[in-house]
Amino acid sequence: MHPKIGQVYTRSRNGKAEVVRVVAIADEWVEFRYLHGPERAMRLGIGRCKAKNFASAGWKPTEEREDYSHLDGATRFDTFQVLDTHGKPILRCSAKRAAFYLRKKLAREVSSGVLQFNDPQIEERIRTMSVEGFTEFFLEVKNDRCVSCGATSDLTRHHVLPKRHKKNVPQPWRSCLSNVLFVCGACHRKYEETPEPEVVPTADWQAYVRAWRDHFFNVLQPKCVPAGWDIISVKNLEALSSAECGARNAE
Ligand SMILES: [Zn+2]
């Protein structure tokens, strides 16, 4: 990718977006003006780098806008719709999981962002994980708004069971959690300001993770939780024979 004068580029650094406009290219150097970014960069106003390093520094072309704050916060990961072998949409999955399905030749890409399973066995396997079959939750887009207030910008990934406590849930049950919900910066701060509950890990991992779910609900009273969400995403736990589970949150 060769930088162009006048074009706007963005990259993400430590979860915050930087947006620049290329203003000059001379002697293999690219000079750009900051349009959005951390205070330090905005104060600097101007930056430069070697033209040959521009792409590897993470800059990607973006549309010119009035405001770039929607680029801050967590990356909004693309999700894929997945069709069963008959062509009926049955679930939505993360890009990471889609790559897994494609790599293992379990599915093929039938159009942009849409996969179709190749083998009825895999969809049968996922179906048995869930007592209710494919509920509406499977098709929900889960990463486009704050689950608490509905805001669509400044989103961060919130772990309902804090990451550092995940070790308290043994495998394979850890893989059965739908643990990531998206919240905006303001709601996240509100959550962080609330003292954490004393949740004692017990042998009953289900009660343990539900206590964290209840704490999250008590603090934020979320109004936009994806339909059908629960922290335990696999309903039919007895059907689970390995740590692999197909119906996870968009992680
Ligand atoms: Zn919010």
Boltz pocket constraint, residues with backbone or C-beta under 6 A from the ligand:
constraints:
  - pocket:
      binder: B
      contacts: [[A, 146], [A, 147], [A, 148], [A, 149], [A, 150], [A, 151], [A, 183], [A, 184], [A, 185], [A, 186], [A, 187], [A, 188]]
      max_distance: 6.0
